[in-house]
Amino acid sequence: MRFTSVRMKQPFLCRPRSFHAKRAQAIVEFMLILPILLMLVYGIIEVGRLIFIFASVANASRQAARYGSASGEINDTAFYQDCDGIRAVANQSAFIITFDKINITYDRGINPDGTSIPIQGVDPDPQVDSCPIEVPVRNGDRIIVLVSASYEPIITLLPIDPIEIVSASARSFLISVPIVGNALPTGFAPETSTPSLAPTVVTATLSPTTIPTSTATFIPTSGNIPKVTPVTTQPPRSTSTATNTPLPTYTSTVTATMINCTGSTAVTHGPLVVRNNIMEMSINNQTGHTLMTDRVYVEWNHDKGHNGTDSGLILSGVSLDTDAWDGNLQVPSAFILSYSPNIPQGVSVIRFRFHQSYDRRDGTERIIITIANPGCVNHPVDSSH
């Protein structure tokens, strides 16, 4: 009998022992790294939430302050008094969060030490809501909008209290902007006279006068001598008809005197000088005429000009020759309303008086006087030129 050996093939499912060991090792390593990976992913999510909340709060305060500082009105309400509108603009940035506070207040700028200059009757602390304000705002006043929100982790792994994120934005009001320019033409030409009609001579029309005649009547007499009886006919009285022609009415022609504000007869000025509590500028009127002014404009360092405990610098008076104005203005710039002084011939000085000493100049000081005479209409006497 013959025996034949047959080799049996190894089954497909059989694997070396080392494969199972590597697979188990990978599972153990993944289990060890999984908590760290989850914490890393979760940390990225929380940091993203924190940055997003911070950006939302900052953008909300900025956009709300921009809306409130706009000039004009909406629905007969000034923008800075539209409290609901300001808060609505702020809430547009709240996508996945809710703001805890939206406070609105106002001040007149800041002192050199960083503290706010308050408006009378208004608390400038951003933590206090003062909207709506009843006091009219001026150039340089500010609106301050404070927005806050709380951050709290989604999953509390550590005992961390909620974090308050606060952003406060301030913007200044711009109520009026001075615009100064020259109008053309800068002078007036003399008017052309209109010839008047020649006067009409009064004439008298005379009627012809009839020459008197005598008629002889023969009356027979005994002597046959003719007797003449004269009959006298009175001539009619001469009559004259007067024609009354009214004399012409002479209308006087007014010729405007043209004043030249340029060239050798220019209106010039000296430098702007600040001393004690006075800011002044000399004016040299060489036109040979007294000049009328249309408006007076002034700028000064209202919030930092005085180096003392009270940094507000209030304009309390203006004088030019014999014309004076008294008031109480604490703004960066202003047109002096209802004050149109005359500029006499020769050299005169316009003086602006403040309620305390003017110690610090910041380069914004400026005086503009606009002339109103024919030939010089809108001609500016500008301290910066």
Secondary structure in CASP SS format (residue, H / E / C, confidence):
PFRMAT SS
TARGET T0000
AUTHOR 0000-0000-0000
METHOD secondary structure of the structure
MODEL  1
M C 1.00
R C 1.00
F C 1.00
T C 1.00
S C 1.00
V C 1.00
R C 1.00
M C 1.00
K C 1.00
Q C 1.00
P C 1.00
F C 1.00
L C 1.00
C C 1.00
R C 1.00
P C 1.00
R H 1.00
S H 1.00
F H 1.00
H H 1.00
A H 1.00
K H 1.00
R H 1.00
A H 1.00
Q H 1.00
A H 1.00
I H 1.00
V H 1.00
E H 1.00
F H 1.00
M H 1.00
L H 1.00
I H 1.00
L H 1.00
P H 1.00
I H 1.00
L H 1.00
L H 1.00
M H 1.00
L H 1.00
V H 1.00
Y H 1.00
G H 1.00
I H 1.00
I H 1.00
E H 1.00
V H 1.00
G H 1.00
R H 1.00
L H 1.00
I H 1.00
F H 1.00
I H 1.00
F H 1.00
A H 1.00
S H 1.00
V H 1.00
A H 1.00
N H 1.00
A H 1.00
S H 1.00
R H 1.00
Q H 1.00
A H 1.00
A H 1.00
R H 1.00
Y H 1.00
G H 1.00
S C 1.00
A C 1.00
S C 1.00
G C 1.00
E E 1.00
I E 1.00
N C 1.00
D C 1.00
T E 1.00
A E 1.00
F H 1.00
Y H 1.00
Q H 1.00
D C 1.00
C H 1.00
D H 1.00
G H 1.00
I H 1.00
R H 1.00
A H 1.00
V H 1.00
A H 1.00
N H 1.00
Q C 1.00
S C 1.00
A C 1.00
F C 1.00
I C 1.00
I C 1.00
T C 1.00
F C 1.00
D C 1.00
K E 1.00
I E 1.00
N E 1.00
I E 1.00
T E 1.00
Y E 1.00
D E 1.00
R C 1.00
G C 1.00
I E 1.00
N C 1.00
P C 1.00
D C 1.00
G C 1.00
T C 1.00
S E 1.00
I C 1.00
P C 1.00
I C 1.00
Q C 1.00
G C 1.00
V C 1.00
D C 1.00
P C 1.00
D C 1.00
P C 1.00
Q C 1.00
V C 1.00
D C 1.00
S C 1.00
C C 1.00
P C 1.00
I C 1.00
E C 1.00
V C 1.00
P C 1.00
V C 1.00
R C 1.00
N C 1.00
G C 1.00
D C 1.00
R E 1.00
I E 1.00
I E 1.00
V E 1.00
L E 1.00
V E 1.00
S E 1.00
A E 1.00
S E 1.00
Y E 1.00
E C 1.00
P C 1.00
I C 1.00
I C 1.00
T C 1.00
L C 1.00
L C 1.00
P C 1.00
I C 1.00
D C 1.00
P C 1.00
I E 1.00
E E 1.00
I E 1.00
V E 1.00
S E 1.00
A E 1.00
S E 1.00
A E 1.00
R E 1.00
S E 1.00
F C 1.00
L C 1.00
I C 1.00
S C 1.00
V C 1.00
P C 1.00
I C 1.00
V C 1.00
G C 1.00
N C 1.00
A C 1.00
L C 1.00
P C 1.00
T C 1.00
G C 1.00
F C 1.00
A C 1.00
P C 1.00
E C 1.00
T C 1.00
S C 1.00
T C 1.00
P C 1.00
S C 1.00
L C 1.00
A C 1.00
P C 1.00
T C 1.00
V C 1.00
V C 1.00
T C 1.00
A E 1.00
T E 1.00
L E 1.00
S C 1.00
P C 1.00
T C 1.00
T C 1.00
I C 1.00
P C 1.00
T C 1.00
S C 1.00
T C 1.00
A C 1.00
T C 1.00
F C 1.00
I C 1.00
P C 1.00
T C 1.00
S C 1.00
G C 1.00
N C 1.00
I C 1.00
P C 1.00
K C 1.00
V C 1.00
T C 1.00
P C 1.00
V C 1.00
T C 1.00
T C 1.00
Q C 1.00
P C 1.00
P C 1.00
R C 1.00
S C 1.00
T C 1.00
S E 1.00
T E 1.00
A E 1.00
T C 1.00
N C 1.00
T C 1.00
P C 1.00
L C 1.00
P C 1.00
T C 1.00
Y C 1.00
T C 1.00
S C 1.00
T C 1.00
V C 1.00
T C 1.00
A C 1.00
T C 1.00
M C 1.00
I C 1.00
N C 1.00
C C 1.00
T C 1.00
G H 1.00
S H 1.00
T H 1.00
A C 1.00
V E 1.00
T E 1.00
H E 1.00
G C 1.00
P C 1.00
L C 1.00
V E 1.00
V E 1.00
R E 1.00
N C 1.00
N C 1.00
I E 1.00
M E 1.00
E E 1.00
M E 1.00
S E 1.00
I E 1.00
N E 1.00
N E 1.00
Q C 1.00
T C 1.00
G C 1.00
H C 1.00
T C 1.00
L E 1.00
M E 1.00
T E 1.00
D E 1.00
R E 1.00
V E 1.00
Y E 1.00
V E 1.00
E E 1.00
W C 1.00
N C 1.00
H C 1.00
D C 1.00
K C 1.00
G C 1.00
H C 1.00
N C 1.00
G C 1.00
T C 1.00
D C 1.00
S C 1.00
G C 1.00
L C 1.00
I C 1.00
L E 1.00
S E 1.00
G E 1.00
V E 1.00
S E 1.00
L E 1.00
D C 1.00
T C 1.00
D E 1.00
A E 1.00
W E 1.00
D E 1.00
G E 1.00
N E 1.00
L E 1.00
Q C 1.00
V C 1.00
P C 1.00
S E 1.00
A E 1.00
F E 1.00
I C 1.00
L C 1.00
S C 1.00
Y C 1.00
S C 1.00
P C 1.00
N E 1.00
I E 1.00
P C 1.00
Q C 1.00
G E 1.00
V E 1.00
S E 1.00
V E 1.00
I E 1.00
R E 1.00
F E 1.00
R E 1.00
F E 1.00
H C 1.00
Q C 1.00
S C 1.00
Y C 1.00
D C 1.00
R C 1.00
R C 1.00
D C 1.00
G C 1.00
T C 1.00
E C 1.00
R E 1.00
I E 1.00
I E 1.00
I E 1.00
T E 1.00
I E 1.00
A C 1.00
N C 1.00
P C 1.00
G C 1.00
C C 1.00
V C 1.00
N C 1.00
H E 1.00
P E 1.00
V E 1.00
D E 1.00
S C 1.00
S C 1.00
H C 1.00
END
